[in-house]
Amino acid sequence: MPVSLPVGETFKLYSPGQLRVSYGLTYSDTDHYYIGTDRDDGPGGIEERVAPATLGLENVLGLEYDLARRFTVALEIPFVHTEQSREFGGVQGSMDATGLGDIRLLSRYWFQDEPNGVRLFGGAGLRLPTGESDKQFEAQNGMMVTQDLAAQAGTGNAAGILELGASTTVAERVGLALTARYYFTPSATTVPNFRHELTGNGPENNSDSDALSTRLTAATPLATSEGWLSRMSASAHLDFAWVPYDDLFGDTEGFRRAGPIVLLGPGLSYMATDRLSLSAGLPFTVYRDVQQNGGNVQAWTLQFGLSYAALTSSE
């Protein structure tokens, strides 16, 4: 299942000649297993018979440079640590992966850029298959099998990216922002599925599935007077993450965990200096529906972000 990921900066400003360096962290850890909308934690359920757990930690280094004529180019380099563990069953133990994930390259165009009005951009890019995707694990019978989808640093395939961002001021002290990103995957499948490798049953490969993440944010400063409180804002985030049952392009094949997740949570941001901003968020999962194949779904996600204007248009 997808986790809630920050999609760039919440309130973006376009400034030709500006170079921004960013860091983002996303962390989740769960042993909650869902089939549909129900948690399978009753007597004889998956949580009792298998005890699966999934941990995800992603650190993303980012570079954004605002070109002339309303264009921005961006580079995102993720470093991933992920684990998928089971206390019982044929793959009892911990599958884990650590290292470089799939790098993302993006180009954005600003349709509107009004400092006190609506700011709107659209973007497109590529996800490159730079992360290891075929790491193996020794099963209980001694057979080497390909690790689970949730225990790989990369996907193994290239994908396209479509992006949309907008922000505006709706009242004297309230701002609204929307960010959305859709990954579309021309390839239908990726590496072999360990269940098929062990038993010969089910899909032979894992699906290379599309994915969508969106965030709607409302933010307000804690004070309007001079002082450090005027540099701090409180926010509320509504996130929607989705792996569709059918992809936008190409065939839909292989093993996937499809379905939507809705998260709601608070956030804080702080402008430490005119160049440096810090942010944190704690979205809680309020709805999930694992529509195809059960899986672990996080109850909460911890997020942290940092953005620094290393070069401005005046320099």
C-alpha positions as CSV (number, residue, x, y, z in Angstrom):
1,M,0.0,0.0,0.0
2,P,1.2,3.6,-0.6
3,V,2.3,5.8,2.3
4,S,1.5,9.5,2.6
5,L,4.4,11.3,1.0
6,P,5.1,15.1,1.0
7,V,4.9,16.3,-2.6
8,G,7.4,19.1,-2.8
9,E,6.9,22.2,-0.7
10,T,3.4,23.0,0.4
11,F,3.4,26.7,-0.6
12,K,5.7,27.2,-3.5
13,L,7.1,30.5,-4.8
14,Y,8.6,30.9,-8.2
15,S,11.7,33.1,-8.4
16,P,13.9,33.0,-11.5
17,G,17.5,32.2,-10.6
18,Q,16.7,30.7,-7.2
19,L,18.2,27.3,-6.2
20,R,16.5,25.4,-3.4
21,V,18.1,22.5,-1.5
22,S,15.6,20.3,0.4
23,Y,15.5,17.3,2.7
24,G,12.4,15.2,3.5
25,L,11.9,12.3,5.8
26,T,8.9,9.9,5.9
27,Y,8.6,7.2,8.5
28,S,5.9,4.6,9.2
29,D,5.9,1.3,11.1
30,T,2.9,-1.0,11.4
31,D,1.8,-4.5,12.2
32,H,-1.9,-3.8,11.3
33,Y,-3.0,-6.0,8.5
34,Y,-6.2,-5.2,6.4
35,I,-8.3,-7.0,4.0
36,G,-10.8,-4.6,2.5
37,T,-11.7,-2.1,5.2
38,D,-11.4,-4.7,8.0
39,R,-8.4,-5.4,10.1
40,D,-7.6,-9.1,10.1
41,D,-6.6,-9.3,13.8
42,G,-9.2,-11.8,15.1
43,P,-8.6,-15.4,16.2
44,G,-7.0,-17.3,13.3
45,G,-6.5,-14.0,11.4
46,I,-3.5,-13.1,9.4
47,E,-2.0,-11.0,12.3
48,E,-2.2,-14.1,14.6
49,R,-1.2,-16.8,12.0
50,V,1.6,-14.8,10.2
51,A,2.2,-11.7,12.3
52,P,3.4,-9.5,9.3
53,A,4.9,-6.1,10.0
54,T,6.1,-3.4,7.6
55,L,8.5,-0.5,8.3
56,G,9.3,2.2,5.8
57,L,11.8,5.0,6.1
58,E,12.6,7.3,3.2
59,N,15.1,10.2,3.2
60,V,14.8,12.4,0.1
61,L,17.5,15.0,-1.0
62,G,16.1,17.5,-3.4
63,L,17.3,20.3,-5.8
64,E,15.0,22.8,-7.5
65,Y,16.1,25.5,-9.8
66,D,13.8,28.2,-11.2
67,L,14.7,29.0,-14.8
68,A,13.4,31.9,-16.9
69,R,10.0,31.9,-18.6
70,R,8.2,30.2,-15.7
71,F,10.0,26.9,-15.8
72,T,11.4,25.0,-12.8
73,V,13.6,21.8,-12.9
74,A,13.8,19.5,-10.0
75,L,15.8,16.4,-8.9
76,E,14.8,14.1,-6.1
77,I,17.2,11.5,-4.7
78,P,15.7,9.0,-2.2
79,F,17.6,6.8,0.2
80,V,15.4,4.1,1.6
81,H,15.3,1.6,4.5
82,T,12.4,-0.8,4.4
83,E,11.5,-4.0,6.2
84,Q,8.9,-6.7,5.8
85,S,8.9,-9.2,8.6
86,R,6.8,-12.3,9.5
87,E,7.0,-14.4,12.7
88,F,5.4,-17.5,11.1
89,G,5.1,-19.2,7.7
90,G,7.3,-20.1,4.8
91,V,9.1,-16.8,4.8
92,Q,9.5,-16.4,8.5
93,G,12.1,-13.7,9.3
94,S,12.8,-10.2,8.1
95,M,13.2,-9.1,4.5
96,D,14.9,-5.7,4.4
97,A,16.5,-3.3,1.9
98,T,18.7,-0.2,2.4
99,G,20.1,2.1,-0.1
100,L,19.4,4.3,-3.1
101,G,15.8,4.3,-4.3
102,D,14.4,5.4,-7.6
103,I,15.5,8.9,-8.6
104,R,12.9,11.3,-9.9
105,L,13.5,14.1,-12.5
106,L,10.8,16.8,-13.0
107,S,10.1,19.9,-15.0
108,R,7.4,22.3,-13.9
109,Y,5.6,25.2,-15.7
110,W,4.0,28.0,-13.7
111,F,0.6,28.9,-15.2
112,Q,0.0,31.6,-12.5
113,D,2.3,33.2,-10.0
114,E,0.6,35.9,-8.0
115,P,2.3,36.5,-4.6
116,N,-1.0,37.5,-3.0
117,G,-3.2,35.5,-5.3
118,V,-3.4,32.1,-7.0
119,R,-0.2,30.2,-7.7
120,L,-0.6,27.3,-10.1
121,F,1.9,24.9,-11.7
122,G,1.8,21.7,-13.7
123,G,4.7,19.3,-14.1
124,A,5.9,16.1,-15.8
125,G,8.9,13.9,-15.3
126,L,10.4,10.5,-15.0
127,R,11.1,8.0,-12.2
128,L,14.3,6.1,-13.0
129,P,14.9,2.5,-12.0
130,T,18.0,3.3,-9.9
131,G,17.0,1.4,-6.8
132,E,17.7,-2.3,-6.3
133,S,14.5,-4.2,-7.0
134,D,15.4,-7.9,-7.0
135,K,17.0,-8.5,-3.6
136,Q,16.4,-12.1,-2.4
137,F,15.6,-13.8,0.9
138,E,16.2,-17.3,2.1
139,A,12.9,-19.0,2.9
140,Q,12.4,-21.6,5.6
141,N,12.9,-24.5,3.1
142,G,16.3,-23.0,2.1
143,M,15.1,-21.7,-1.3
144,M,16.1,-18.2,-2.3
145,V,13.1,-16.1,-3.2
146,T,12.6,-12.5,-4.3
147,Q,11.7,-10.2,-1.5
148,D,8.2,-8.7,-1.1
149,L,7.2,-5.5,-2.8
150,A,7.4,-3.7,0.5
151,A,11.0,-4.8,1.1
152,Q,12.7,-3.5,-2.0
153,A,14.5,-0.1,-2.4
154,G,13.4,0.3,-6.0
155,T,10.7,-0.8,-8.5
156,G,12.9,-2.1,-11.3
157,N,11.1,-0.1,-14.0
158,A,10.9,3.4,-15.3
159,A,7.7,5.4,-14.9
160,G,6.2,8.7,-15.9
161,I,5.1,11.4,-13.5
162,L,2.4,13.9,-13.8
163,E,2.2,16.7,-11.1
164,L,-0.1,19.5,-10.1
165,G,0.3,22.2,-7.5
166,A,-1.7,25.2,-6.4
167,S,-1.9,27.6,-3.5
168,T,-3.8,30.8,-2.6
169,T,-4.8,33.0,0.3
170,V,-8.5,32.6,1.2
171,A,-8.6,35.0,4.2
172,E,-6.3,37.4,5.8
173,R,-4.6,34.7,7.9
174,V,-5.5,31.5,6.1
175,G,-3.7,29.8,3.1
176,L,-4.8,26.8,1.1
177,A,-2.5,24.5,-0.9
178,L,-3.1,21.5,-3.1
179,T,-0.3,19.1,-4.4
180,A,-0.9,16.0,-6.4
181,R,1.4,13.5,-8.1
182,Y,0.5,10.5,-10.3
183,Y,3.0,7.8,-11.4
184,F,2.0,5.9,-14.5
185,T,3.8,2.7,-15.4
186,P,4.0,1.5,-19.0
187,S,5.4,-1.9,-18.0
188,A,2.8,-4.3,-16.6
189,T,5.0,-6.2,-14.2
190,T,8.3,-6.1,-12.4
191,V,10.3,-8.8,-10.5
192,P,9.1,-12.3,-9.6
193,N,6.6,-12.8,-6.8
194,F,7.9,-14.8,-3.9
195,R,4.5,-16.6,-3.3
196,H,4.7,-18.0,-6.9
197,E,8.3,-18.9,-6.5
198,L,7.5,-21.0,-3.3
199,T,4.3,-22.6,-4.4
200,G,3.8,-22.2,-8.2
201,N,0.4,-20.6,-7.5
202,G,-0.8,-17.1,-8.1
203,P,0.8,-14.3,-10.3
204,E,4.3,-15.1,-11.5
205,N,5.5,-11.5,-11.2
206,N,4.7,-8.5,-9.1
207,S,2.7,-5.7,-10.7
208,D,4.3,-2.4,-11.7
209,S,1.3,-0.4,-10.6
210,D,0.3,3.2,-11.0
211,A,0.1,5.3,-7.8
212,L,-1.4,8.6,-6.8
213,S,-0.6,10.8,-3.8
214,T,-2.4,14.1,-3.0
215,R,-2.3,16.6,-0.1
216,L,-4.7,19.4,0.7
217,T,-3.3,21.8,3.3
218,A,-4.9,24.7,5.3
219,A,-2.3,26.8,7.2
220,T,-2.4,29.9,9.4
221,P,0.4,31.9,11.2
222,L,0.4,31.7,15.0
223,A,0.8,35.4,15.3
224,T,0.8,38.6,13.2
225,S,3.0,40.7,15.4
226,E,6.8,40.8,15.2
227,G,8.6,37.9,16.8
228,W,9.4,34.2,16.3
229,L,5.7,33.2,16.6
230,S,5.0,35.2,13.4
231,R,7.4,32.9,11.6
232,M,5.6,29.8,12.7
233,S,2.4,28.4,11.1
234,A,0.0,25.7,12.2
235,S,-1.6,23.5,9.5
236,A,-4.1,20.7,8.9
237,H,-3.4,18.1,6.1
238,L,-5.8,15.9,4.3
239,D,-4.0,13.2,2.3
240,F,-5.3,10.8,-0.2
241,A,-3.1,7.9,-1.5
242,W,-4.2,5.4,-4.0
243,V,-3.0,2.4,-5.9
244,P,-5.6,1.7,-8.6
245,Y,-7.0,-1.7,-9.5
246,D,-6.3,-0.9,-13.2
247,D,-3.5,1.2,-14.6
248,L,-3.9,4.2,-16.8
249,F,-1.7,2.8,-19.6
250,G,-0.7,-0.7,-20.6
251,D,-1.9,-4.0,-19.2
252,T,-2.7,-4.7,-15.6
253,E,-1.0,-7.9,-14.5
254,G,0.9,-9.4,-11.5
255,F,0.5,-9.2,-7.8
256,R,-0.4,-5.8,-6.4
257,R,-2.0,-4.3,-3.2
258,A,-4.6,-2.0,-4.6
259,G,-6.9,0.5,-2.8
260,P,-7.2,4.0,-1.3
261,I,-5.9,5.4,2.0
262,V,-7.2,8.7,3.5
263,L,-5.1,10.4,6.2
264,L,-5.8,13.5,8.3
265,G,-3.3,15.2,10.7
266,P,-1.7,18.3,12.1
267,G,1.5,20.1,11.0
268,L,3.8,22.9,11.9
269,S,6.2,25.0,9.8
270,Y,8.8,27.5,10.9
271,M,10.7,30.1,8.9
272,A,14.0,30.0,10.8
273,T,15.5,32.6,8.5
274,D,14.5,34.2,5.2
275,R,16.2,31.3,3.5
276,L,15.6,28.3,5.8
277,S,12.2,26.7,6.5
278,L,11.4,23.7,8.6
279,S,8.2,21.6,8.7
280,A,6.7,18.6,10.4
281,G,3.5,16.6,10.1
282,L,1.8,13.6,11.7
283,P,-1.0,12.3,9.4
284,F,-3.3,9.6,11.0
285,T,-5.0,7.1,8.8
286,V,-8.7,7.5,9.0
287,Y,-9.8,5.2,6.1
288,R,-8.3,2.4,4.2
289,D,-9.7,-0.2,1.8
290,V,-7.2,-2.9,0.6
291,Q,-9.3,-4.0,-2.4
292,Q,-6.9,-6.5,-3.9
293,N,-4.6,-8.7,-1.7
294,G,-4.4,-7.9,1.9
295,G,-1.5,-5.8,3.4
296,N,-0.1,-3.8,6.2
297,V,-1.5,-0.3,6.5
298,Q,0.1,2.3,8.8
299,A,-2.0,3.9,11.6
300,W,0.2,7.1,11.4
301,T,3.0,8.6,9.5
302,L,5.8,10.9,10.7
303,Q,7.1,13.5,8.3
304,F,9.8,16.2,8.5
305,G,11.0,18.6,5.9
306,L,13.7,21.2,5.4
307,S,14.1,23.7,2.6
308,Y,17.1,26.1,2.1
309,A,17.5,28.8,-0.6
310,A,21.1,28.2,-1.4
311,L,21.0,30.8,-4.3
312,T,18.6,33.6,-4.8
313,S,17.8,35.7,-7.9
314,S,19.6,38.7,-6.3
315,E,22.9,36.9,-6.1
